[in-house]
Amino acid sequence: MSSQKKSKSSVFPVSRLKKILQSNESVGKIGASVPVVASKAIELFLKEFVDKCF
């Protein structure tokens, strides 16, 4: 079985993403995992976007 190395660090600051998400008045409280998941999703999206550009 191959072992995968999990990245624990985030490319984007989680605290800043949390502030951005909460800046919308319609958004109430958000869970602690939401900014982490959003950061990873943004990272994967941008990586795919850049790869397709070149």
Secondary structure as the mmCIF struct_conf table of DSSP 4:
data_model
#
loop_
_struct_conf.conf_type_id
_struct_conf.id
_struct_conf.beg_label_comp_id
_struct_conf.beg_label_asym_id
_struct_conf.beg_label_seq_id
_struct_conf.end_label_comp_id
_struct_conf.end_label_asym_id
_struct_conf.end_label_seq_id
HELX_LH_PP_P HELX_LH_PP_P1 LYS A 5 SER A 7
BEND BEND1 SER A 9 SER A 9
BEND BEND2 VAL A 11 PHE A 12
HELX_RH_AL_P HELX_RH_AL_P1 VAL A 14 GLN A 22
TURN_TY1_P TURN_TY1_P1 SER A 23 SER A 23
BEND BEND3 ASN A 24 ASN A 24
TURN_TY1_P TURN_TY1_P2 GLU A 25 SER A 26
TURN_TY1_P TURN_TY1_P3 ALA A 32 ALA A 32
HELX_RH_AL_P HELX_RH_AL_P2 SER A 33 CYS A 53
#
